[in-house]
Amino acid sequence: MNNILDIELHMKSFSDAFILEARKEKWTGLLCERPNNISLQSSKLFNHLDHNRIEQNDSLKNVAPYDAVGVFYDFNHNPKCISFKDAINEGRSQDALFSINPGELAVCFFHDGWNFVCKR
């Protein structure tokens, strides 16, 4: 899953499934093209999520097995494939995404310590 096509699938599927219709095109571009200034946009992600498909779960218990592999993106470095356990450690206290099943299950980490599970 470490190839660029898999990563792009995760990023595009996240936007398609969990971003509000009016902001979908913008976030698809940001997540797939990853411009240098994307970190300035990361704090706006929460307001652009479809809140019918997210649930706050700060402990992240029972979301997925800790060894489940997905795509982690922290808005500062290139996305990478890591385990859920590693994503929890790296996502702590920063804005980041972890896509577990493209367009079906993801976690949004926010710098204030809040975590939101995105499910479809």
C-alpha positions in Angstrom: 0.0 0.0 0.0 3.0 2.4 0.1 2.7 3.4 -3.6 1.6 6.8 -4.6 -1.7 5.5 -6.2 -2.8 4.0 -3.0 -2.0 7.1 -1.0 -3.9 9.3 -3.6 -6.9 6.9 -3.4 -7.0 7.4 0.4 -6.7 11.2 0.2 -9.4 11.5 -2.6 -11.7 9.0 -0.9 -11.5 10.9 2.4 -12.5 14.1 0.7 -15.3 12.5 -1.3 -16.8 10.7 1.8 -16.3 13.1 4.7 -16.1 16.7 3.4 -19.1 18.9 2.9 -20.3 19.1 -0.7 -19.5 22.9 -1.0 -15.9 22.3 0.1 -15.2 18.9 -1.5 -13.4 20.3 -4.6 -11.1 22.5 -2.5 -10.1 19.7 -0.1 -9.6 17.2 -2.9 -7.1 19.6 -4.4 -5.4 20.3 -1.1 -5.1 16.6 -0.1 -4.1 15.3 -3.5 -1.8 18.2 -4.6 -0.5 19.1 -1.1 0.6 22.6 -1.7 3.3 24.1 0.5 0.7 26.2 2.4 -1.6 23.3 3.3 -0.6 23.4 6.9 -2.3 26.8 7.1 -5.5 25.2 6.0 -5.5 22.2 8.4 -7.2 24.1 11.2 -10.2 24.7 8.9 -10.7 21.0 8.3 -13.1 20.5 11.2 -15.5 23.1 9.9 -15.6 21.5 6.5 -16.3 18.0 7.7 -19.7 16.5 7.2 -20.8 16.4 10.8 -23.4 13.7 10.1 -20.5 11.3 9.5 -18.1 12.1 12.4 -18.1 11.2 16.0 -15.8 12.6 18.7 -13.8 9.8 20.3 -10.8 11.2 22.0 -9.6 7.9 23.4 -9.9 6.2 20.0 -10.8 2.9 21.7 -12.5 0.3 19.5 -12.0 2.2 16.3 -9.8 -0.3 14.6 -7.1 -2.9 15.5 -3.9 -1.2 16.5 -2.0 -3.1 13.8 -4.4 -1.9 11.0 -2.4 -0.1 8.4 -3.6 3.1 6.7 -2.3 6.4 5.3 -1.2 9.1 7.8 -0.9 12.7 6.8 0.1 15.5 9.1 -0.1 18.4 6.7 3.6 19.0 7.0 5.3 15.9 5.5 4.3 13.5 2.7 1.6 11.0 3.6 2.9 7.6 4.7 1.6 4.2 5.4 1.8 3.3 9.1 -0.2 1.3 11.7 -3.1 2.7 13.7 -1.0 2.5 16.9 1.7 4.6 15.3 -0.8 7.1 13.9 -2.3 7.6 17.4 1.2 8.4 18.7 2.1 10.7 15.8 -1.2 12.4 15.6 -1.3 13.4 19.2 -1.7 17.2 19.7 -1.5 18.1 16.0 -3.7 18.3 13.0 -3.5 15.1 11.0 -5.6 12.5 9.1 -5.4 8.8 9.2 -7.3 7.0 6.5 -7.9 3.3 7.4 -10.4 2.2 4.8 -10.6 4.6 1.9 -13.9 6.5 2.0 -15.2 4.3 4.8 -13.2 4.8 8.0 -10.7 7.6 9.0 -9.6 9.5 12.0 -9.0 13.3 12.2 -6.6 14.4 14.9 -6.7 18.0 16.0 -4.0 20.1 17.8 -6.3 20.7 20.7 -6.4 17.0 21.6 -9.8 16.2 20.0 -10.1 13.2 17.8 -13.0 12.5 15.4 -13.8 9.2 13.8 -15.2 9.5 10.3 -17.4 6.6 9.3 -19.5 5.9 6.2 
